[in-house]
Amino acid sequence: MSSPLLLCTDLDRTLIPNGAEPESPAARPWFRRLAALPEVTLAYVSGRHRALVEAAIADYDLPMPDYVVGDVGTSIHGLDGGDWQPVVEWQRLIGADWGGTHAAALRPLFADIAELSPQPDDRQGPFKLSYFTPAQLDVEALRARMRERLEARDIRASLVWSVDEAAGCGLLDLLPANATKYHAVEFLMQRLGRDVATTVFAGDSGNDLEVLISAIPAVLVANAHPEVRAEARQGCADPARLYCARGGWQGLNGHYAAGILEGVAHFHPELAERLLAAPETPAGPPAL
């Protein structure tokens, strides 16, 4: 058996093929087989809350994960006997950054900032305050204004910005400082006794950047926005830790699940060999 692997992947436009680029038809069947290997522990790391993650699993025929890191890292649930259980240690850890304050109490701090439009209630959380912004704006100037107000309240926070290309808008999440996707993945690694040799992360957007440029081996799927690709390459301290999918593995195009598979094959070729040797492996389609 191959070494264990903690596979952490974003959902929208990373595993889920809901971007503009085409999906290789065999990619998700391959991915389901990868997730079924006994040495693989699967975690979905998403901006969605758990109910929306469950909807995505049903809508896109995704494998059931062992963990869901939801709400851009502010919640973690583990599957225990068929039931989802919150990881309470994580809630205590990130709650300390806000000194017991919840997101709703912080919203009045930014009510006068014209560039911020609150997202619907189902996209908010106890430790996640989410806004729409214009797609084109001075992000650093906006962050500076918000940080000044937060620091005055002694609130330690992360301000994570990305672009929703399909909607043509920006997305800004205000989170506890230790509640980013990176910190959540790091927490899971420690909880499961994994390290950089036994973990891979996959993503596509700005809110994945902190993991993409970290010491954790990471895959940027081929359909990622060119700006994210450029930022990830520029910010990555160790280029060997970042793999940018380009297509070609088993004739797949590198988009979405195909890019995740390609990256896993790059970092863990022995696991790819196990996958290829498994019975009834799906045939790869021609490259798209």
Backbone torsions as a table, in degrees:
resi	resn	phi	psi	omega
1	MET	NA	145.4	178.6
2	SER	-71.9	169.9	175.4
3	SER	-63.7	153.6	178.6
4	PRO	-66.3	152.9	178.8
5	LEU	-136.0	126.2	167.9
6	LEU	-93.1	108.7	-178.6
7	LEU	-102.7	111.8	-178.7
8	CYS	-110.2	123.6	-178.1
9	THR	-136.2	138.4	167.8
10	ASP	-62.6	162.7	-178.8
11	LEU	-103.7	-72.0	-172.3
12	ASP	-62.4	123.8	179.5
13	ARG	63.5	10.3	169.3
14	THR	-113.2	-68.9	173.7
15	LEU	-88.1	-39.9	-179.2
16	ILE	-81.3	128.2	-176.3
17	PRO	-83.9	57.5	-176.7
18	ASN	-108.6	31.1	172.0
19	GLY	-104.8	-168.8	-176.4
20	ALA	-79.7	-23.8	-174.5
21	GLU	-81.4	153.3	179.8
22	PRO	-74.1	152.2	176.1
23	GLU	-98.5	140.4	169.8
24	SER	-71.1	124.1	-173.3
25	PRO	-57.5	-30.0	-177.5
26	ALA	-85.5	-5.2	-170.9
27	ALA	-64.0	-49.1	-178.5
28	ARG	-67.8	-39.1	172.5
29	PRO	-57.3	-42.5	175.1
30	TRP	-59.2	-45.0	-177.0
31	PHE	-62.9	-40.5	178.7
32	ARG	-61.1	-37.3	179.0
33	ARG	-69.7	-37.7	176.1
34	LEU	-61.1	-47.6	-178.4
35	ALA	-63.4	-25.6	-178.3
36	ALA	-79.1	-13.7	179.2
37	LEU	-64.3	136.3	-173.0
38	PRO	-63.9	-22.7	-179.1
39	GLU	-84.0	-3.3	-177.0
40	VAL	-99.4	124.6	169.1
41	THR	-104.5	124.0	-172.6
42	LEU	-107.0	130.8	175.4
43	ALA	-128.9	130.4	172.8
44	TYR	-92.9	128.1	-176.0
45	VAL	-120.2	105.3	-164.4
46	SER	-141.1	158.9	169.2
47	GLY	-75.4	-16.3	179.9
48	ARG	-71.2	150.9	168.9
49	HIS	-81.9	170.1	-168.0
50	ARG	-59.0	-39.6	-179.3
51	ALA	-62.6	-38.9	177.8
52	LEU	-72.1	-29.6	173.4
53	VAL	-65.2	-43.1	178.7
54	GLU	-63.0	-37.3	176.7
55	ALA	-63.4	-40.3	178.8
56	ALA	-65.5	-39.1	178.3
57	ILE	-59.1	-43.4	180.0
58	ALA	-71.4	-44.2	-174.8
59	ASP	-68.4	-33.6	-174.0
60	TYR	-112.5	10.8	177.0
61	ASP	53.1	53.6	179.7
62	LEU	-92.4	152.7	176.3
63	PRO	-67.9	149.9	177.9
64	MET	-72.5	128.0	-178.5
65	PRO	-83.9	168.1	172.5
66	ASP	-83.1	-30.3	-179.8
67	TYR	-139.2	149.5	169.9
68	VAL	-122.3	115.9	170.4
69	VAL	-95.9	106.4	-172.8
70	GLY	-111.6	177.6	174.4
71	ASP	54.1	43.9	-179.6
72	VAL	54.4	41.2	174.6
73	GLY	94.2	-2.6	-175.8
74	THR	-89.0	-3.3	174.5
75	SER	-141.0	144.6	174.6
76	ILE	-133.1	129.8	174.8
77	HIS	-124.9	140.9	174.9
78	GLY	-114.1	148.1	179.8
79	LEU	-86.7	119.8	-177.2
80	ASP	-130.3	106.3	178.8
81	GLY	61.1	32.9	179.1
82	GLY	89.1	-5.1	179.7
83	ASP	-113.8	144.9	177.2
84	TRP	-85.9	127.8	179.5
85	GLN	-119.8	130.0	176.9
86	PRO	-67.7	144.7	176.1
87	VAL	-89.3	98.2	-170.4
88	VAL	-69.0	-27.5	178.3
89	GLU	-60.7	-34.4	179.6
90	TRP	-68.4	-41.6	179.1
91	GLN	-61.1	-42.2	178.8
92	ARG	-65.0	-40.1	-177.7
93	LEU	-64.2	-49.6	-176.2
94	ILE	-76.4	-28.0	179.9
95	GLY	-62.3	-27.5	-179.4
96	ALA	-63.5	-28.4	-179.3
97	ASP	-64.4	-28.5	-177.2
98	TRP	-106.2	6.8	175.3
99	GLY	57.6	35.6	179.3
100	GLY	87.6	-3.5	178.2
101	THR	-81.5	140.8	176.2
102	HIS	-103.4	166.8	-171.8
103	ALA	-57.5	-41.9	-175.6
104	ALA	-59.1	-31.7	-179.5
105	ALA	-73.7	-17.5	-179.7
106	LEU	-90.4	-17.5	-174.7
107	ARG	-57.4	-40.1	-179.8
108	PRO	-60.8	-20.7	-179.8
109	LEU	-62.4	-25.1	-171.9
110	PHE	-119.9	13.4	-174.3
111	ALA	-62.0	-24.5	-176.0
112	ASP	-93.6	0.7	-177.7
113	ILE	-87.9	111.1	-171.6
114	ALA	-64.0	-28.7	-177.5
115	GLU	-73.6	-10.1	-176.4
116	LEU	-105.3	124.5	174.9
117	SER	-124.3	117.3	-175.8
118	PRO	-57.9	137.2	173.7
119	GLN	-74.5	164.6	-178.9
120	PRO	-56.9	159.6	-176.0
121	ASP	-59.0	-32.7	-177.8
122	ASP	-73.1	-5.0	175.1
123	ARG	-103.5	2.0	177.5
124	GLN	-96.6	166.5	177.8
125	GLY	-154.2	171.9	180.0
126	PRO	-57.5	-32.5	-179.6
127	PHE	-123.3	32.6	-178.4
128	LYS	-148.9	115.9	177.1
129	LEU	-114.3	114.3	-169.1
130	SER	-117.0	138.6	-177.7
131	TYR	-130.4	152.6	161.4
132	PHE	-88.0	147.7	173.3
133	THR	-135.9	166.4	169.1
134	PRO	-60.1	150.0	178.3
135	ALA	-68.0	-30.0	178.8
136	GLN	-112.1	113.9	177.4
137	LEU	-163.9	167.3	176.2
138	ASP	-83.4	92.3	-173.6
139	VAL	-63.1	-42.6	-176.8
140	GLU	-65.5	-36.7	177.2
141	ALA	-65.1	-41.1	177.8
142	LEU	-62.9	-45.9	178.9
143	ARG	-59.7	-41.0	-178.5
144	ALA	-61.7	-42.3	178.4
145	ARG	-62.2	-43.2	-177.8
146	MET	-69.8	-41.6	-179.7
147	ARG	-62.0	-38.5	179.4
148	GLU	-58.6	-42.5	-179.6
149	ARG	-71.6	-36.6	179.5
150	LEU	-68.5	-42.4	-179.2
151	GLU	-64.3	-31.8	177.1
152	ALA	-64.5	-23.4	177.6
153	ARG	-99.8	5.3	-177.7
154	ASP	59.2	39.4	177.6
155	ILE	-101.0	119.7	177.4
156	ARG	-90.2	115.9	-170.7
157	ALA	-140.0	158.1	168.7
158	SER	-110.5	141.2	177.6
159	LEU	-118.9	104.5	-171.9
160	VAL	-105.8	122.5	-176.5
161	TRP	-119.4	139.2	175.0
162	SER	-148.1	173.9	-178.4
163	VAL	-115.9	130.7	171.0
164	ASP	-92.8	99.2	-175.3
165	GLU	-64.1	-38.7	-177.8
166	ALA	-63.4	-39.7	-178.7
167	ALA	-88.2	-13.6	179.3
168	GLY	68.8	36.6	-179.5
169	CYS	-142.5	166.6	173.2
170	GLY	-91.7	158.0	177.9
171	LEU	-127.8	125.0	179.2
172	LEU	-123.7	127.0	179.4
173	ASP	-115.2	127.6	172.9
174	LEU	-97.8	120.0	-173.1
175	LEU	-132.0	159.5	167.8
176	PRO	-57.0	149.8	-174.4
177	ALA	-56.5	-33.0	-177.8
178	ASN	-99.8	19.7	-175.1
179	ALA	-113.7	21.4	177.5
180	THR	-75.5	170.1	175.8
181	LYS	-57.7	-39.0	-179.4
182	TYR	-60.6	-49.4	-178.5
183	HIS	-64.6	-35.8	179.1
184	ALA	-66.9	-42.1	177.5
185	VAL	-64.2	-42.9	178.4
186	GLU	-60.7	-41.1	177.6
187	PHE	-61.4	-45.1	178.4
188	LEU	-62.0	-41.8	178.1
189	MET	-56.9	-47.0	-179.5
190	GLN	-66.1	-40.4	-178.8
191	ARG	-63.1	-36.1	-175.7
192	LEU	-97.9	0.6	-179.9
193	GLY	70.9	32.0	178.7
194	ARG	-103.5	160.5	177.7
195	ASP	-135.1	-169.2	-176.5
196	VAL	-67.1	-18.7	178.1
197	ALA	-79.4	-15.4	-175.6
198	THR	-128.2	26.3	179.0
199	THR	-137.3	141.0	171.9
200	VAL	-137.0	136.6	176.2
201	PHE	-114.8	145.3	176.1
202	ALA	-129.3	137.6	180.0
203	GLY	-156.4	-177.6	-176.6
204	ASP	-145.8	-13.5	-166.8
205	SER	-130.7	-179.5	-176.8
206	GLY	-59.8	-34.4	-179.2
207	ASN	-78.3	1.6	172.4
208	ASP	-99.1	-8.3	-169.7
209	LEU	-58.8	-40.1	-176.3
210	GLU	-60.3	-34.8	176.4
211	VAL	-77.8	-40.3	-176.4
212	LEU	-60.2	-31.5	-177.6
213	ILE	-100.2	5.8	-177.8
214	SER	-85.1	-175.2	177.5
215	ALA	-76.1	-9.5	179.4
216	ILE	-74.9	127.1	176.7
217	PRO	-55.0	130.4	-171.5
218	ALA	-137.6	150.5	-179.7
219	VAL	-118.7	129.0	172.5
220	LEU	-105.3	114.6	-175.6
221	VAL	-66.1	155.3	-171.7
222	ALA	-65.0	-23.3	-179.3
223	ASN	-85.0	4.2	178.7
224	ALA	-61.5	149.4	179.6
225	HIS	-62.7	139.7	-179.2
226	PRO	-54.6	-34.5	179.3
227	GLU	-65.6	-39.4	178.1
228	VAL	-66.4	-41.4	178.4
229	ARG	-60.2	-44.1	-179.3
230	ALA	-65.7	-43.9	179.3
231	GLU	-63.1	-40.3	-179.2
232	ALA	-65.8	-44.6	179.5
233	ARG	-64.9	-39.3	-178.9
234	GLN	-70.5	-38.2	-174.8
235	GLY	-86.3	-14.9	-175.7
236	CYS	-72.9	120.3	-178.7
237	ALA	-70.6	-29.8	-179.1
238	ASP	-127.6	99.4	-177.5
239	PRO	-56.3	-24.4	179.9
240	ALA	-68.1	-17.1	-179.2
241	ARG	-87.6	-10.2	-177.7
242	LEU	-115.9	124.5	177.2
243	TYR	-115.6	121.7	177.2
244	CYS	-98.5	110.4	-178.2
245	ALA	-63.2	143.7	179.9
246	ARG	-133.6	-1.6	-179.9
247	GLY	93.0	158.8	176.9
248	GLY	120.2	-25.6	-179.7
249	TRP	-68.0	119.9	-179.4
250	GLN	52.6	31.1	177.6
251	GLY	76.8	8.8	-179.5
252	LEU	-86.1	162.1	-170.3
253	ASN	-93.1	-2.5	176.9
254	GLY	86.5	-5.1	177.8
255	HIS	-84.8	144.8	172.2
256	TYR	54.3	-129.8	-176.5
257	ALA	-58.2	-31.5	178.4
258	ALA	-61.6	-38.1	178.2
259	GLY	-68.7	-37.6	177.4
260	ILE	-61.9	-47.3	179.4
261	LEU	-59.9	-43.1	179.8
262	GLU	-61.6	-42.0	179.3
263	GLY	-67.4	-41.6	176.9
264	VAL	-61.6	-40.9	178.3
265	ALA	-63.5	-33.2	178.6
266	HIS	-69.4	-49.3	-176.1
267	PHE	-79.8	-30.1	-176.5
268	HIS	-134.1	70.7	-177.7
269	PRO	-58.8	-29.2	179.8
270	GLU	-66.4	-32.3	177.9
271	LEU	-72.9	-37.6	175.8
272	ALA	-62.6	-38.5	177.7
273	GLU	-63.8	-40.8	176.3
274	ARG	-61.1	-41.5	-179.1
275	LEU	-64.9	-43.2	-179.0
276	LEU	-68.3	-29.9	-178.2
277	ALA	-84.0	-11.4	-178.8
278	ALA	-65.2	146.3	179.5
279	PRO	-65.6	151.3	175.9
280	GLU	58.1	36.9	175.4
281	THR	-68.5	139.9	-178.2
282	PRO	-70.2	144.4	176.9
283	ALA	-74.4	136.4	178.8
284	GLY	-76.1	144.1	179.2
285	PRO	-80.3	169.7	172.7
286	PRO	-59.3	150.8	178.4
287	ALA	-61.5	139.4	-179.2
288	LEU	-100.0	NA	NA
